[in-house]
Amino acid sequence: MIDSAVAATLFGPEDLRVVEHSLGPLPPGMVRVRFGAGGICGSDLHYFRNARTGDFVVTSPLVLGHEVAGEIVEINADAPGISVGDRVAVNPSRWCGQCARCAEGRANLCENIYFMGSASKTPHMQGGFASLFDATPAQCVKVPHAVAYQAAALAEPLAVSLHAVARAGDIAGRNVILIGAGPIGLLTMLAARLKGCGELTVADIATAPLAFASKLGANRTINLFGGDDELK
């Protein structure tokens, strides 16, 4: 049994330390995951700079990270579909299974949801920027061994983008403009292309992400740093 891990732990504004902490025995109903790769979300940066994001204030040491993938190394639960040695993308949301939204099959809207690497609840739910971390089997989505950990770690932001495009309705053949060429914007651009949209325009206030948008297939980019005349 592995009984300790190192984790990127936030103690205060710009006070992020890689520290060792004890894991203890794997609790019943959980699986243990060895970190493979992770993405840094904007919320992680807000936590790092200010020890808060919006109304969520860090009041005790918090392991950051919710865009993560890794390898199952231990199971202490009924875990159909996953085994030790499997690669998984991790859903950072942990729902209660008891509230009205969960009963409706809409666990993403759980009224009591916990979220990895978030100070939304006290005690905080620790995140996945750790050499080892625990999750429920339901949070773990098996991915083929041929899929790189770096790609699997994009599953969470990609899910956001796929949902946004789905909410837009039938966009086949329709021209689309996306405001913001950060990771979510670029993934949304690719999701829109997958749905057969027409011309894709991406707008931002920075040159580098717009160049990346062009590289990924945007038909047109607009730099709004000097104004929005091109949008008119």
Order of alpha helices (4+ residues) and beta strands (2+ residues): beta-beta-beta-alpha-beta-beta-beta-beta-beta-beta-alpha-beta-beta-beta-alpha-alpha-beta-alpha-beta-alpha-beta
